[in-house]
Amino acid sequence: MLSGGFAAFGVWMSFSCIRERYEEAKRVTYLVTDRRAVIERPSATFSLDWPAVKFVELAYEADQRGDVLFYEQVVDAGDGPSRTQEGFIAVANAAAVAREMCRLQSVAAA
C-alpha cells in the first residue's frame, strides 16, 4: 500500500512538472528584428545582437514546426562543464525562420 502511494505521488509530480512547463511555454514570445533575436519568457528575457550570433542551426523540423538554435554557452554546474543552448523552440515555419536568421546574421557580419 505504501509503495503504491509513493508511485502515485511520483506520477502526480511528473504530470505537475510537465503541465507547469507547458503553461510556461505558452507564454514565451520569440522576436526577430534587424538588430537582434529575442526570447521573452515570464521569468526572464534573453536578447542577442546579430554580430554576437555565431551560428544559426535548424535543429529539428517536423510538420513545418521546429527548433532554431542560435546561442551556445558552456557553464560549470559544479559536477563539470555542461553545454546550454538557446533558440526558438517549436516555431512554425522553422526552415523559413532559420533562413531569415542566417540572412540577418550574414548582413551583420558584413
C-alpha positions as CSV (number, residue, x, y, z in Angstrom):
1,M,0.0,0.0,0.0
2,L,2.8,2.4,0.9
3,S,4.7,1.7,-2.3
4,G,1.5,2.4,-4.3
5,G,1.2,5.7,-2.6
6,F,4.8,6.6,-3.5
7,A,4.2,5.6,-7.1
8,A,1.0,7.7,-7.3
9,F,2.8,10.6,-5.8
10,G,5.7,10.2,-8.3
11,V,3.2,10.2,-11.2
12,W,1.4,13.2,-9.9
13,M,4.7,15.1,-9.5
14,S,5.8,14.2,-13.0
15,F,2.4,15.3,-14.5
16,S,2.5,18.5,-12.5
17,C,6.0,19.4,-13.7
18,I,5.1,18.7,-17.3
19,R,1.9,20.8,-17.0
20,E,3.9,23.7,-15.5
21,R,6.5,23.6,-18.4
22,Y,3.7,23.5,-20.9
23,E,1.9,26.5,-19.3
24,E,5.2,28.5,-19.2
25,A,5.9,27.6,-22.9
26,K,2.6,29.1,-23.9
27,R,3.7,32.5,-22.5
28,V,7.1,32.6,-24.4
29,T,7.5,35.2,-27.1
30,Y,10.1,34.9,-29.9
31,L,11.1,38.0,-31.8
32,V,13.4,38.6,-34.7
33,T,14.4,42.2,-35.7
34,D,17.0,43.6,-38.0
35,R,19.2,44.2,-34.9
36,R,18.7,41.1,-32.6
37,A,16.9,37.9,-31.7
38,V,14.8,38.0,-28.5
39,I,13.3,35.3,-26.3
40,E,10.9,36.7,-23.8
41,R,9.8,34.4,-21.0
42,P,7.7,35.2,-18.0
43,S,10.8,34.8,-15.8
44,A,13.5,36.5,-18.0
45,T,14.3,38.0,-21.4
46,F,17.2,36.7,-23.5
47,S,18.4,39.1,-26.3
48,L,21.4,38.7,-28.6
49,D,22.5,41.2,-31.1
50,W,23.3,39.8,-34.6
51,P,27.0,40.5,-34.5
52,A,27.2,38.2,-31.4
53,V,25.4,35.3,-33.2
54,K,28.0,32.8,-34.2
55,F,25.7,30.2,-35.8
56,V,22.0,29.5,-36.7
57,E,21.0,25.9,-36.7
58,L,17.7,24.2,-37.7
59,A,18.0,21.6,-35.0
60,Y,14.7,19.8,-35.6
61,E,11.8,20.1,-38.0
62,A,8.6,18.1,-38.4
63,D,5.3,19.3,-39.9
64,Q,6.6,22.9,-40.5
65,R,7.5,23.3,-36.8
66,G,11.0,23.1,-35.5
67,D,13.7,24.3,-33.3
68,V,16.1,27.1,-34.5
69,L,19.2,27.3,-32.2
70,F,21.5,30.3,-32.3
71,Y,23.4,30.5,-29.0
72,E,25.5,28.1,-27.0
73,Q,27.3,28.5,-23.7
74,V,29.4,26.2,-21.6
75,V,28.7,26.5,-17.9
76,D,30.3,24.8,-14.9
77,A,27.5,23.3,-13.0
78,G,29.7,22.0,-10.2
79,D,30.0,18.5,-11.5
80,G,31.8,19.5,-14.6
81,P,31.1,21.7,-17.6
82,S,27.8,21.4,-19.4
83,R,26.5,22.9,-22.6
84,T,23.4,25.0,-22.7
85,Q,21.7,26.2,-25.9
86,E,19.2,29.0,-26.6
87,G,16.9,29.3,-29.5
88,F,13.3,29.4,-30.8
89,I,11.7,26.1,-29.8
90,A,8.7,24.5,-31.7
91,V,8.2,27.5,-34.0
92,A,6.0,27.4,-37.1
93,N,7.8,27.6,-40.4
94,A,11.1,26.8,-38.8
95,A,13.1,26.5,-42.0
96,A,12.0,29.9,-43.2
97,V,12.8,31.4,-39.8
98,A,16.3,29.8,-39.9
99,R,16.9,31.2,-43.4
100,E,15.9,34.7,-42.4
101,M,18.1,34.5,-39.3
102,C,21.0,33.3,-41.4
103,R,20.5,36.3,-43.7
104,L,20.4,38.7,-40.8
105,Q,23.5,37.2,-39.3
106,S,25.4,37.5,-42.6
107,V,24.3,41.1,-43.0
108,A,25.5,41.9,-39.5
109,A,28.9,40.2,-40.2
110,A,29.5,42.2,-43.4
